[in-house]
Amino acid sequence: MKIIILPEVIDYFEDLMEILYQKEYFGFQESASEYVIELIETIKTNLHRLPHKFAPTHFDRYEKNMKYAVFKRNRNTSWYVFFTSYKVEHEIVYLIRHVENNHTAAKYF
C-alpha cells in the first residue's frame, strides 16, 4: 500500500497549522503543528483500514468518483479524507485529493 498526498493538500495542512494557532484552538504553535502532523500520520497509517464511501457530488470539483474515509479526532471534530485509489503492480495506491472537517463539509453529506 502506498499513500500519495497532492501538493495542494500538503499546502492545506501547512496552512491549517497556522489557522489552528491563530484562531486559538491551540495555545502554542507547537501544539497546533503536532495536531496536524499526528493527523497526517493517522491518515497514512489507517486510511486502508477504514470504511470507504463514495463522496457526494459536491466534491466532484476535486475529482469525480472519489471515495472518502472519516477520521474522528475528538468529540467535536472529524476529518473527511477524499481520495482515489488504483492498483500499480500488485500495490494499492491511495491518492489523497482533498481534506475537510465536519465544521465545513458536514452540510454536503
N, C-alpha and C positions, 0 to 999 in steps of 0.2 A: 504494500500500500504506500502511496505517495500523496502528500498534500502540497498543492501549489497555491499560493495566495497572490492574487493580482496586485500589481503595484498600487492601484488606486485604493485597494482595501488596506494595504500597509500604510498608505498615507492617512487613511481614516483612523487607524489605530494610533498613529503618532499624534494626530490632532486630538483624539479622544483623551489622551494622557493630559494634555494641557486644559481641555474643557472641563474635565472632572476636577482638576485642581482649582481653576478659575471660578467655577460655579460652587466651590466649596463643598463638593461631595466628599472630598478628602482634605484634611488639614495640611498635609505635606505633599509636595510634588512627588517625592519618592514613593509615597503610598499609592498615588494615582498611577504611577508608572508600574509599580508591582501588580496592581489590579489588572491592568491591560496585558502585561506580559503573562500573567497567570491565565488570563482568558485565552490568549493565543495558544499557550501550551495545552490547555484543556481541550481546545478545538482540535489541535493536531493529534492529540492522544486518543480522543474519544469520538471523533466525527463518524468513523466507520462503525462504531458500536451502537449509536443512537438510531431510533426510528427516523426514517426519512419520509417526507410527504412532498407532493408536488406543490410548488409555490403558486400563490394566487396570481392571476394575470396582471395585477397592478405592478408586479415586479418584472414583467417581461422587458422593460426598458434596459435591464442589466443583461438579460439573455432569456430567450424563450425556453420553455420546458425545463426550467431549473427545479431542483428539489431543495428542501431546507430541513435543518435539524434545529432543535431548540435546546439551548444551554441555560439552565436556571442558575443564576449566580447568587441570588439571595432572595429574601421574602418579597422584594419589590421589583426585581429586575431579571428579565430573561432576555437572552440574546438569540436572534434568529440568524443562522448562518446559511446563506444561499449558495448553491454550488451546482456544478455539472460534474458528472463522473463518466469515465470511459476506461477501457482496458488497453494497455500497451504491453505487448509481450508478456502476458500472464500476470501483469500487475495492474491493480485498480488505481487510477489516478483521480483524485478529487481536486477540482479547480474551484477555489473559493472566489466568487464573483461579487458578493455584497454581504454586508453585515449591518444589522439594525437591531435596536432593542424594542421591547414591548411598549415603551413610552411613545415611540413614534410609529411603530408598524402594526400594533395590535388592531387598529381600526380596519385594516385591509384583510383580516382573516375571518 
